[in-house]
Amino acid sequence: MRKPELAAAIAERADLSKDKASQVLNVILDEITGTVSKGNDVTLIGFGSFTVRERAARTGKNPQTGKPLNIPASKTVAFKPGKALKDAVSK
């Protein structure tokens, strides 16, 4: 499912216009993005949690030459599914 399809599903289930549902979806995604980019976690009970994880600097290998190279430390976003989502998927 892509973003427009999700917006259409929200519009149908929430009795909204497609434009309004798309607007709501964009606001939700912007809020999640803004909160996580500030280093804070976002927890949606039953759905899951978005958290920032730190990756340490490490040594990797260039796949073409095989030579070692340094990979700098970085931050990434992790998603951990909640119990309700895990249960829905495992059925």
Secondary structure, DSSP 8 states (H G I E B T S, - for coil): --HHHHHHHHHHHHT--HHHHHHHHHHHHHHHHHHHHTT--EEETTTEEEEEEEE--EEEE-TTT--EEEE--EEEEEEEE-HHHHHHHH-
